[in-house]
């Protein structure tokens, strides 16, 4: 979303940010990029994404619908039969062929639109799904139906994983499908980082126990591409743009509403009984920023004053953030990143060098880094602290590069010895470095960045682009060509 504001004093020229950013991200989920590469032969394809009821509701976690379910939302009238069990739950396929778990007679059917490559979907799978199964599926209140919604722009290997799961399902066993489903989420960090995940996906299918020649023939045929596209299309008809999203359908009336994002168990638990009883869904709370737009204040880190270089600390701006490039550049990119995030690493290794060569090193773009370690990356915050401690000795970017290059080395229960090795390699004063790791000041700086990003960032990496008094968000690790096209289009606008 882009808002144009009138030019005022330098300290106020980004006033839009608090009022805008909170309503353009899907809560706790992977979302389609809001800036995309221009399509061949078109103009303005990186233009603002218009606001929609669904996009706005995404920031508040739910969007309610009181109208009857659409064709994409309504279950078939054909009988549903659970032919097997998995983890002592009834499982089967709907009349349309969608895998489900739970009683065919459950009063609530939840269509889960998910992406095997989405870390938020994996978090839901680990933290919330088991408790929901115990509380609501096992006692026949809710039946979950899985729908494919791979966001290839964010998770390039996801379509292959969905194809593999569908080729398992094609052999007719719902229990085998759900086992494959669990394997894909459990090993997400393995296959998502592979150049070609097919061998690993084949190993998972073999572990599930399917007929491998038949599975391989299914993969080679490309027959599942149409099914995935159909599922994506039906999801988009409902207004779904990010994952995970849950479409709750009440069997008796076919009325439905969407729950967006990897919400905690308590949220589901507080809402499900009312739906079973036929009561309307709870209304989403309006975000505090939205109700106080008139008095919203721009965060210091996004003001001209905050972005200005700190004369006493080379490489830092007045907000305490690390930067590279021309402080007077007309375009500023603020990157929120996580050293243990595979998508952040992919951006740093594959995309950032090209952006540096074309934009940062040529003084066209000022690049600012802020920490945003996610809680399901257990060593990410410690790595951010180590980077801060290296920064105290003017070696932030050097430590930044080592951390991303060697994620596997320090992703262990005690990463401190590995960080010490990097500090030695960088010729840091080890006494100062070790003291910094335990003093608490560096951790406070990391947590300050996390607090800065909390109203706006739902996943990493996230890039906030400031230019011409406007702002745009790029959520996710776009390919280099897409990112280049988006930035060039923005630069062209600044020259007009």
C-alpha positions in Angstrom: 0.0 0.0 0.0 1.3 3.5 -0.8 0.1 6.7 0.6 1.2 10.1 -0.7 1.5 12.8 1.9 2.2 16.5 1.5 5.8 17.5 1.9 6.4 19.2 5.3 9.2 19.6 7.7 11.9 16.9 7.4 10.9 15.3 10.7 7.4 14.8 9.5 7.8 13.7 5.9 7.3 10.0 6.7 4.2 10.5 8.9 2.3 8.0 6.9 4.2 5.0 8.2 2.3 4.3 11.5 -1.0 4.8 9.8 -0.2 2.6 6.8 2.1 -0.3 7.6 -0.1 -1.9 10.2 -2.9 -2.6 7.6 -0.9 -4.1 4.8 0.5 -7.3 6.3 -1.3 -10.5 6.9 -1.1 -11.3 10.6 1.4 -13.9 11.5 1.5 -15.4 8.0 3.3 -15.6 4.7 1.9 -13.1 2.3 2.2 -12.4 -1.4 4.7 -9.6 -2.1 3.2 -6.1 -2.3 5.9 -5.1 -4.8 6.4 -7.3 -7.8 8.5 -7.1 -10.9 7.0 -5.3 -13.8 5.4 -7.7 -16.3 6.8 -7.5 -19.8 5.2 -4.8 -21.8 3.4 -3.2 -18.9 3.9 -0.2 -16.7 3.2 0.5 -13.1 3.1 -3.2 -12.2 4.8 -2.4 -8.9 2.1 0.1 -8.1 0.2 0.3 -4.9 -2.0 -2.7 -4.0 -5.4 -1.3 -3.3 -6.8 -1.8 0.1 -9.5 -4.4 0.5 -11.6 -5.7 3.4 -9.5 -8.8 3.5 -6.2 -7.0 3.5 -7.4 -4.7 6.3 -8.7 -7.5 8.4 -5.4 -9.3 8.0 -3.8 -6.9 10.4 -6.4 -7.7 13.0 -6.2 -11.5 12.5 -9.8 -12.1 11.4 -12.2 -11.2 8.7 -15.9 -12.1 9.3 -18.4 -12.9 6.6 -22.1 -13.2 7.3 -23.2 -13.9 3.7 -23.8 -17.5 2.6 -20.7 -19.4 1.6 -19.5 -19.0 -1.9 -19.0 -22.0 -4.2 -15.4 -22.0 -3.2 -16.3 -22.1 0.4 -19.3 -24.5 0.5 -18.7 -28.2 1.1 -20.2 -30.6 -1.4 -23.6 -32.2 -0.5 -22.2 -35.6 -1.3 -21.6 -37.8 1.7 -18.1 -37.7 3.3 -16.7 -41.0 4.4 -13.7 -41.5 6.8 -12.1 -44.7 5.5 -9.0 -44.8 7.7 -7.5 -43.4 10.9 -4.3 -41.5 11.5 -3.1 -40.8 15.0 -6.4 -42.3 16.1 -8.4 -39.7 14.2 -10.8 -40.5 11.3 -9.3 -39.4 8.0 -10.4 -39.6 4.4 -11.1 -37.6 1.3 -14.1 -35.3 0.6 -16.2 -35.8 -2.5 -14.0 -33.2 -4.3 -10.9 -35.2 -3.3 -9.6 -33.0 -0.5 -7.9 -34.8 2.4 -9.6 -34.3 5.8 -9.2 -35.4 9.4 -12.1 -35.5 11.8 -15.7 -36.7 11.9 -17.7 -36.5 8.6 -20.6 -35.3 10.8 -18.7 -32.5 12.5 -20.8 -29.3 12.7 -17.9 -27.1 11.7 -15.6 -27.7 8.7 -12.4 -25.8 8.6 -10.7 -25.4 5.2 -7.0 -24.8 6.0 -5.3 -23.0 3.1 -1.6 -23.7 3.8 1.9 -23.6 2.3 4.4 -26.4 3.2 7.2 -23.8 2.7 5.7 -21.2 5.0 7.4 -20.9 8.4 4.2 -19.6 10.0 2.3 -22.6 8.7 5.0 -24.8 10.2 4.7 -22.9 13.5 0.9 -23.5 13.5 1.6 -27.2 12.7 4.0 -27.6 15.7 2.4 -25.3 18.3 -1.4 -25.2 17.6 -2.6 -28.0 15.5 -2.0 -30.9 18.0 -4.0 -29.0 20.7 -6.9 -28.3 18.3 -7.0 -32.0 17.3 -7.2 -33.0 21.0 -9.8 -30.4 22.0 -12.1 -30.2 18.9 -11.3 -32.9 16.3 -11.2 -35.8 18.6 -14.6 -35.0 20.1 -16.2 -34.6 16.7 -16.8 -30.8 16.8 -14.5 -29.9 14.0 -13.3 -31.5 10.7 -10.2 -30.0 9.1 -9.8 -30.1 5.3 -6.4 -29.3 3.8 -6.2 -27.0 0.8 -3.1 -26.3 -1.2 -2.0 -22.6 -1.3 1.8 -22.6 -2.1 3.2 -19.0 -2.5 5.9 -19.7 -5.0 7.0 -16.1 -5.0 8.0 -16.4 -1.4 8.7 -20.2 -1.2 10.1 -21.4 -4.5 10.2 -25.1 -3.5 6.7 -25.1 -2.1 4.9 -26.1 -5.3 7.1 -29.2 -5.6 6.3 -30.2 -2.0 2.5 -29.8 -2.6 2.9 -31.8 -5.8 4.6 -34.6 -3.8 1.9 -34.6 -1.2 -0.8 -34.8 -3.8 1.0 -37.6 -5.6 1.0 -39.5 -2.3 -2.8 -38.8 -1.9 -3.3 -39.9 -5.5 -2.6 -43.5 -4.4 -5.8 -43.4 -2.3 -4.6 -43.5 1.3 -5.6 -40.5 3.5 -3.4 -41.8 6.3 -0.4 -41.8 4.0 -1.3 -38.3 2.9 -1.4 -37.0 6.5 1.9 -38.7 7.3 3.5 -37.0 4.3 1.9 -33.7 5.4 3.5 -34.1 8.8 6.9 -35.1 7.3 6.9 -32.0 5.0 6.3 -29.6 7.8 8.7 -31.4 10.2 11.6 -31.2 7.6 10.7 -27.8 6.2 14.1 -26.3 6.9 15.8 -29.1 5.0 14.0 -29.2 1.6 13.2 -25.5 1.4 16.9 -24.6 1.2 17.7 -27.1 -1.5 18.4 -26.1 -5.1 16.4 -29.1 -6.2 14.3 -30.7 -3.5 12.9 -33.6 -5.6 15.3 -36.2 -4.2 14.5 -35.3 -0.6 10.8 -35.2 -1.3 11.1 -38.7 -2.9 12.8 -40.0 0.2 9.9 -38.6 2.4 7.4 -40.3 0.1 9.3 -43.6 0.3 9.3 -43.4 4.1 5.5 -43.0 4.0 5.3 -46.3 2.2 3.8 -45.4 -1.2 4.3 -47.2 -4.4 7.4 -45.4 -5.6 7.2 -46.1 -9.4 3.6 -44.8 -9.3 4.7 -41.8 -7.3 7.5 -41.0 -9.7 5.2 -41.3 -12.7 2.8 -38.9 -11.0 5.6 -36.3 -10.4 6.8 -36.6 -13.9 3.4 -36.2 -15.5 2.8 -32.8 -14.1 -0.9 -33.8 -13.5 -1.1 -32.1 -10.1 -0.3 -28.6 -11.3 -3.9 -28.1 -12.4 -5.2 -29.2 -8.9 -2.8 -26.8 -7.2 -3.9 -23.9 -9.5 -7.5 -24.8 -8.8 -7.0 -24.6 -5.1 -5.1 -21.3 -5.4 -7.9 -19.9 -7.5 -10.6 -20.9 -5.1 -8.7 -19.4 -2.2 -8.3 -16.2 -4.1 -12.0 -16.1 -4.7 -12.4 -16.1 -1.0 -10.0 -13.2 -0.7 -7.1 -15.2 0.7 -3.7 -13.7 0.0 -1.5 -15.2 2.8 -0.9 -18.4 4.7 -2.1 -20.0 6.8 -5.7 -18.9 6.4 -8.7 -20.9 7.8 -12.1 -20.8 6.3 -14.7 -21.8 8.9 -17.9 -23.2 7.4 -20.9 -24.1 9.5 -22.3 -27.3 8.0 -25.9 -26.6 8.9 -26.1 -23.2 7.1 -22.9 -22.9 5.0 -22.2 -19.5 6.4 -18.4 -18.9 6.7 -15.7 -16.6 7.9 -11.9 -16.4 7.6 -9.4 -16.6 10.3 -6.0 -15.3 9.0 -2.6 -16.2 10.4 -1.0 -18.7 12.7 -3.0 -17.6 15.7 -2.4 -19.2 19.1 -4.5 -22.1 20.4 -6.4 -19.8 22.9 -7.7 -17.8 20.0 -9.2 -20.9 18.3 -10.4 -22.2 21.6 -12.3 -19.0 22.4 -13.9 -18.8 19.0 -14.8 -22.4 18.1 -17.5 -23.2 20.6 -19.5 -20.2 19.5 -19.4 -21.3 15.9 -20.5 -24.8 16.9 -23.4 -23.3 18.7 -24.4 -21.3 15.6 -23.4 -17.9 17.1 -21.8 -15.3 14.9 -18.0 -15.1 14.9 -16.3 -12.6 17.2 -15.7 -9.2 15.7 -12.1 -8.4 15.0 -10.6 -5.7 17.3 -9.5 -2.6 15.5 -5.7 -2.0 15.9 -4.9 0.8 18.2 -3.0 2.7 15.5 -6.0 2.7 13.3 -8.2 4.4 15.9 -5.6 7.0 16.7 -4.4 8.0 13.3 -4.8 11.7 14.0 -2.3 11.6 16.8 0.1 8.9 15.3 3.7 9.8 15.5 6.4 8.7 13.1 9.0 6.3 14.7 12.3 8.1 15.2 14.1 5.3 13.2 12.1 6.3 10.0 12.5 10.1 10.3 15.1 12.2 8.5 16.7 12.9 11.8 16.9 9.2 12.8 18.3 8.2 9.4 21.0 10.9 9.5 24.6 9.6 10.1 25.8 9.7 13.7 29.0 11.8 13.6 30.4 10.0 16.7 29.8 6.5 15.4 30.8 5.8 11.8 28.4 3.4 10.1 25.5 4.1 12.5 22.7 6.5 12.0 21.2 8.6 14.8 18.6 6.0 15.5 21.4 3.5 16.2 20.9 1.4 13.1 23.6 0.2 10.7 23.6 1.6 7.2 25.5 1.3 3.9 25.3 3.7 0.9 24.6 7.4 0.5 22.9 9.0 3.4 21.5 11.6 1.0 20.0 9.0 -1.4 16.4 9.7 -2.4 15.4 6.1 -1.7 15.9 4.4 1.7 15.4 0.6 2.2 15.0 -0.5 5.8 15.6 -4.3 6.1 14.3 -6.3 9.1 16.2 -9.5 9.2 16.9 -12.7 11.2 20.3 -14.4 11.0 18.8 -17.9 11.2 16.1 -17.3 8.7 16.7 -19.3 5.4 14.9 -16.7 3.3 17.0 -13.9 4.8 20.2 -15.9 4.0 19.0 -16.4 0.5 18.4 -12.7 0.1 21.9 -11.9 1.5 23.7 -14.4 -0.7 21.8 -14.2 -3.9 20.0 -10.8 -4.2 21.8 -8.3 -2.0 25.2 -8.4 -3.9 23.3 -7.4 -7.1 21.3 -4.7 -5.3 24.6 -3.4 -3.8 26.3 -3.2 -7.2 23.4 -1.5 -9.0 22.0 0.7 -6.3 23.9 1.0 -3.0 27.4 1.3 -4.3 26.3 3.8 -6.9 24.8 6.1 -4.2 21.2 5.6 -5.4 19.9 3.8 -2.3 20.6 4.0 1.4 20.4 0.6 3.0 19.6 0.2 6.7 19.7 -3.0 8.7 17.5 -3.8 11.7 17.3 -7.0 13.8 14.1 -9.1 13.9 15.0 -12.6 15.2 11.9 -14.8 15.2 11.1 -16.8 18.2 11.1 -20.2 16.4 14.7 -19.6 15.4 16.2 -20.4 18.8 19.8 -19.1 18.2 18.8 -16.1 16.1 18.7 -13.6 19.0 22.1 -14.7 20.3 23.5 -14.2 16.8 22.0 -10.7 16.6 23.7 -10.0 20.0 27.0 -11.3 18.7 26.7 -9.0 15.6 26.0 -6.0 17.9 29.1 -6.9 20.0 31.2 -7.0 16.8 29.7 -3.6 15.9 31.0 -2.1 19.1 34.4 -2.7 17.5 33.4 -1.5 14.0 33.0 -5.0 12.5 29.2 -5.3 12.2 29.0 -6.0 8.5 31.9 -8.5 8.7 30.2 -10.4 11.5 26.9 -10.1 9.6 28.4 -11.9 6.6 30.0 -14.6 8.7 26.8 -15.4 10.5 24.8 -15.7 7.3 27.5 -17.7 5.6 27.9 -20.2 8.4 24.4 -20.7 9.8 24.8 -24.5 10.1 27.9 -24.0 12.3 26.3 -21.9 15.0 22.7 -23.4 14.9 23.6 -25.5 17.9 22.5 -25.6 21.5 25.4 -23.5 22.6 26.6 -21.2 19.8 28.8 -19.0 22.0 32.1 -20.9 21.2 31.4 -20.5 17.5 30.7 -16.8 17.9 34.1 -16.5 19.7 35.8 -18.2 16.8 34.3 -15.6 14.4 35.4 -12.8 16.7 38.9 -14.1 16.7 38.9 -14.4 12.9 37.8 -10.7 12.8 40.7 -9.8 15.2 38.3 -8.4 17.8 39.4 -7.6 21.4 38.1 -10.9 22.9 37.8 -9.5 26.5 35.5 -6.7 25.2 33.6 -9.0 23.0 32.9 -11.6 25.7 32.0 -8.9 28.2 29.5 -7.4 25.7 27.8 -10.8 25.2 26.9 -11.0 28.8 26.5 -7.3 29.8 22.9 -6.9 28.4 23.4 -3.7 26.4 23.7 -5.5 23.1 20.6 -7.6 23.8 18.7 -4.4 24.7 19.6 -3.0 21.3 18.3 -6.1 19.5 15.1 -6.0 21.5 14.7 -2.4 20.7 14.8 -3.2 16.9 12.2 -6.0 17.5 10.0 -3.5 19.3 10.4 -1.1 16.4 9.4 -3.7 13.9 6.6 -5.3 15.9 3.7 -3.2 14.5 4.8 -3.8 10.9 6.7 -7.0 10.5 5.1 -10.4 10.5 7.9 -12.4 8.8 11.5 -12.1 7.7 13.0 -10.6 5.7 10.7 -7.5 5.4 11.8 -4.4 3.6 10.3 -1.0 4.1 11.1 1.4 1.2 10.8 5.1 1.7 10.9 7.6 -1.2 9.2 10.8 -2.3 7.2 11.0 0.9 5.7 7.6 0.1 6.3 4.1 1.4 6.0 0.5 0.2 6.6 -2.8 1.8 8.4 -5.8 0.3 7.6 -8.8 2.5 9.8 -11.8 1.6 13.0 -12.6 -0.3 12.2 -11.6 -3.9 14.4 -12.9 -6.7 17.1 -10.4 -7.6 15.5 -9.4 -11.0 12.2 -8.7 -9.3 13.8 -6.6 -6.5 15.9 -4.7 -9.1 12.8 -4.0 -11.2 10.9 -2.7 -8.2 13.7 -0.5 -7.0 14.4 0.9 -10.5 10.8 1.8 -11.0 10.8 3.6 -7.6 14.0 5.4 -8.6 12.4 6.5 -11.9 9.6 8.0 -9.9 12.0 10.0 -7.8 13.5 11.5 -10.9 10.2 12.8 -12.2 
